[in-house]
Amino acid sequence: MKKILTISIAGALLGSVLAPPATAAVKAGAACAKSGSTSTTAGKKFTCVKSGKKLVWNKGVAVAKPTAKPVSQSLAPTSFEDLPSRIDGIIYGAWLQASQQIKKSSSSLGTVNILVGPNTKPTDANSIDSLNLLSKLFSASPQVKTLNIVKYSKDDIAWAQQQYELLRPNNYRANAAASYCRQPSGCVGGIAGINVNNEGVILLGQGGDYRYPFEQSMMDGLVLAHEYMHTIQGVNAVCRGSAGCYGNLPQWLMEGAAEWSSAVARFSENYSDYLTFRTQNLAGKYSDASTLTTDWITTFLNPNPVFLPDQDNWAYWNKYPSDNVYSIGLMTTEILVNLKGPAAITKMYESVGRGQTFVEAFKQEYGMAWSNACPIIASAIATEISKQIKS
């Protein structure tokens, strides 16, 4: 121990003896040693020049900073043709487009009426913040002018159902409040719809434990933002004379877009937090690579869907575990956002609301038939899963 200490001191002394003398600070007018020599300091390039009988640094010229090429431009896919070669850029490319959209946009959030059950303590502290972020993400799309939110816990199920019935959205369900309170700990999840006054209605459970192993602080506002996305989808696909035609688009688009947009909005300023949510949310998919092949995903997405008026068009997906419409839907949404931006998602709802079919709306927005695009998207998702690409 003593020997090591002696060597360390000797080394320090040796270093101080051999160190060159300090030079004068590089700034305009300060002395320099060699005519024509240059030095770059604080963003300026100084040149040693002769001034009278002295050598001094001149006033310097500003040095242009190199422009870094955004990662999304070099790695993120921009067409179906380059999708296979740019799979590594999908996750960040979609997140970055969303983050940039939110930063440059203003919120279109209308009047928000929050009703809280008399025995309920709200567990989501970021309600308005999350709603504003999501509203900015889709600022180019029509949104409800009034949003009614009913927050309730297990002690207020009857009260919540009564409020929900009074607001009565077009997708009203009897006993909806009770259906989100099956956990011993409390109520989880929610449902959203549009009523006859074109107002958004959200029924939101409080106090339960989410199935994801996240801290409550990370989950704050996420479920509400997810449900608000459904009101945006609904108000853009309200068909005249019917309860709404959002069901004339795939269920995986409805839920996947809501899952992706709520998370990317909530974590628009922190990519690391978004990845934490995404990785845990999709953990089951990445562990099931042998099943989630290109053919399986193609069939799930359905390359040749037929959506008929006033029919249960989502029955097609009943044969699959319910989480797939969220998870595979999220991964599909990331790809679609990379190709045309976030607004393209809601534009398809607008087109269907005006009477187009899903396949017509997709072709109009993406310039390719859905039957051709579907297997390309499926192949990209299968590759993401098989190669464990998570960032």
Backbone hydrogen bonds, N-H to C=O, Kabsch-Sander energy under -0.5 kcal/mol:
donor,donor_aa,acceptor,acceptor_aa,energy
5,L,1,M,-1.7
6,T,2,K,-1.9
7,I,3,K,-2.0
8,S,4,I,-2.1
9,I,5,L,-2.0
10,A,6,T,-2.3
11,G,7,I,-2.3
12,A,8,S,-1.9
13,L,9,I,-2.4
14,L,10,A,-2.4
15,G,11,G,-2.1
16,S,12,A,-1.8
17,V,13,L,-1.7
18,L,14,L,-2.0
19,A,15,G,-1.1
27,K,25,A,-0.9
29,G,57,W,-2.9
30,A,27,K,-2.3
32,C,55,L,-2.1
36,G,48,C,-3.2
37,S,34,K,-1.8
39,S,46,F,-2.3
41,T,39,S,-0.6
41,T,44,K,-2.6
44,K,41,T,-1.8
45,K,61,V,-3.0
46,F,39,S,-3.5
46,F,44,K,-0.6
48,C,37,S,-3.0
49,V,47,T,-0.5
49,V,56,V,-3.1
51,S,49,V,-0.5
51,S,54,K,-3.4
53,K,51,S,-0.5
54,K,51,S,-1.8
56,V,49,V,-2.9
56,V,54,K,-0.6
57,W,30,A,-2.3
58,N,47,T,-2.2
61,V,45,K,-1.7
63,V,43,G,-2.8
64,A,62,A,-0.6
68,A,66,P,-0.7
73,Q,70,P,-0.8
74,S,70,P,-1.1
75,L,71,V,-2.3
76,A,71,V,-0.5
76,A,72,S,-1.3
83,L,79,S,-0.6
86,R,82,D,-0.9
86,R,83,L,-0.9
89,G,75,L,-0.6
89,G,86,R,-1.4
90,I,87,I,-1.5
93,G,89,G,-2.1
94,A,90,I,-2.2
95,W,91,I,-2.0
96,L,92,Y,-3.0
97,Q,93,G,-1.9
98,A,94,A,-2.0
99,S,95,W,-2.8
100,Q,96,L,-2.6
101,Q,97,Q,-2.1
102,I,98,A,-2.4
103,K,99,S,-2.0
104,K,100,Q,-1.5
105,S,101,Q,-0.6
105,S,102,I,-0.8
110,G,144,V,-0.7
111,T,145,K,-2.5
113,N,111,T,-0.6
113,N,147,L,-3.1
114,I,112,V,-0.6
115,L,113,N,-0.6
115,L,149,I,-3.6
116,V,114,I,-0.5
117,G,151,K,-2.4
120,T,117,G,-1.8
125,A,123,T,-0.7
127,S,124,D,-0.6
130,S,126,N,-2.5
131,L,127,S,-2.0
132,N,128,I,-2.4
133,L,129,D,-2.1
134,L,130,S,-2.2
135,S,131,L,-2.3
136,K,132,N,-2.2
137,L,133,L,-1.8
138,F,134,L,-1.4
139,S,136,K,-1.5
141,S,138,F,-1.8
147,L,111,T,-3.2
148,N,200,G,-3.1
149,I,113,N,-3.2
149,I,147,L,-0.5
150,V,202,I,-3.0
151,K,115,L,-3.2
151,K,149,I,-0.7
152,Y,204,L,-1.8
156,D,153,S,-1.9
157,I,154,K,-0.8
160,A,156,D,-2.6
161,Q,157,I,-2.5
162,Q,158,A,-1.9
163,Q,159,W,-2.2
164,Y,160,A,-2.6
165,E,161,Q,-2.2
166,L,162,Q,-1.9
167,L,163,Q,-2.0
168,R,164,Y,-2.0
170,N,194,I,-3.0
172,Y,169,P,-1.6
176,A,173,R,-1.4
179,S,175,N,-1.5
180,Y,176,A,-0.7
180,Y,177,A,-0.9
181,C,178,A,-1.8
183,Q,186,G,-0.8
187,C,206,Q,-1.8
188,V,180,Y,-2.4
191,I,203,L,-1.7
193,G,201,V,-1.9
195,N,199,E,-2.1
196,V,168,R,-0.5
198,N,195,N,-2.2
200,G,146,T,-2.8
201,V,193,G,-2.7
202,I,148,N,-2.7
203,L,191,I,-2.7
204,L,150,V,-3.1
204,L,202,I,-0.6
205,G,189,G,-2.9
206,Q,152,Y,-1.9
208,G,187,C,-1.8
214,F,212,Y,-1.9
218,M,215,E,-1.1
219,M,215,E,-1.3
220,D,216,Q,-1.3
222,L,219,M,-1.9
223,V,219,M,-0.7
225,A,221,G,-2.2
226,H,222,L,-2.4
227,E,223,V,-2.3
228,Y,224,L,-2.4
229,M,225,A,-2.0
230,H,226,H,-1.2
231,T,227,E,-1.2
232,I,228,Y,-1.7
233,Q,229,M,-2.5
234,G,230,H,-2.7
235,V,231,T,-2.8
236,N,232,I,-1.4
237,A,233,Q,-0.9
237,A,234,G,-0.5
239,C,237,A,-0.8
242,S,239,C,-1.9
245,C,237,A,-3.2
248,N,245,C,-2.1
249,L,246,Y,-1.2
254,M,250,P,-1.8
255,E,251,Q,-2.6
256,G,252,W,-2.0
257,A,253,L,-1.8
258,A,254,M,-1.0
259,E,255,E,-2.5
260,W,256,G,-2.6
261,S,257,A,-2.6
262,S,258,A,-1.9
263,A,259,E,-1.5
264,V,260,W,-2.9
265,A,261,S,-2.0
266,R,262,S,-2.1
267,F,263,A,-2.2
268,S,265,A,-1.4
270,N,267,F,-1.3
274,Y,270,N,-1.8
275,L,271,Y,-2.5
276,T,272,S,-2.0
277,F,273,D,-2.3
278,R,274,Y,-3.0
279,T,275,L,-3.1
280,Q,276,T,-1.8
281,N,277,F,-2.7
282,L,278,R,-2.4
283,A,280,Q,-0.7
285,K,282,L,-1.1
286,Y,282,L,-1.8
287,S,283,A,-1.1
288,D,285,K,-1.6
289,A,286,Y,-0.5
291,T,288,D,-1.0
292,L,288,D,-2.0
293,T,291,T,-2.3
297,I,293,T,-2.5
298,T,294,T,-2.5
299,T,295,D,-2.4
300,F,296,W,-2.3
301,L,297,I,-2.9
302,N,298,T,-1.9
308,L,306,V,-0.6
311,Q,308,L,-1.3
313,N,311,Q,-1.9
315,A,312,D,-1.5
316,Y,313,N,-0.7
317,W,314,W,-1.5
318,N,315,A,-1.7
319,K,316,Y,-0.6
320,Y,317,W,-1.4
324,N,321,P,-1.9
325,V,322,S,-0.9
326,Y,323,D,-0.7
327,S,323,D,-2.6
328,I,324,N,-1.5
329,G,324,N,-1.2
330,L,326,Y,-1.9
331,M,327,S,-2.1
332,T,328,I,-2.2
333,T,329,G,-2.3
334,E,330,L,-2.1
335,I,331,M,-1.3
336,L,332,T,-2.3
337,V,333,T,-2.6
338,N,334,E,-1.9
339,L,335,I,-1.6
340,K,336,L,-1.9
341,G,337,V,-2.8
344,A,341,G,-1.0
345,I,342,P,-1.5
346,T,342,P,-0.8
347,K,343,A,-2.1
348,M,344,A,-1.3
349,Y,345,I,-1.0
350,E,346,T,-2.3
351,S,347,K,-2.4
352,V,348,M,-2.3
353,G,349,Y,-2.4
354,R,350,E,-1.1
355,G,352,V,-1.5
356,Q,351,S,-2.2
361,A,357,T,-2.5
362,F,358,F,-2.8
363,K,359,V,-2.0
364,Q,360,E,-2.2
365,E,361,A,-1.9
366,Y,362,F,-3.1
367,G,363,K,-1.9
372,N,369,A,-1.0
373,A,369,A,-2.3
374,C,370,W,-2.8
376,I,372,N,-0.7
377,I,373,A,-2.5
378,A,374,C,-2.6
379,S,375,P,-2.1
380,A,376,I,-1.8
381,I,377,I,-2.3
382,A,378,A,-2.6
383,T,379,S,-2.1
384,E,380,A,-2.3
385,I,381,I,-2.3
386,S,382,A,-2.7
387,K,383,T,-2.6
388,Q,385,I,-1.0
389,I,384,E,-2.6
390,K,388,Q,-0.7
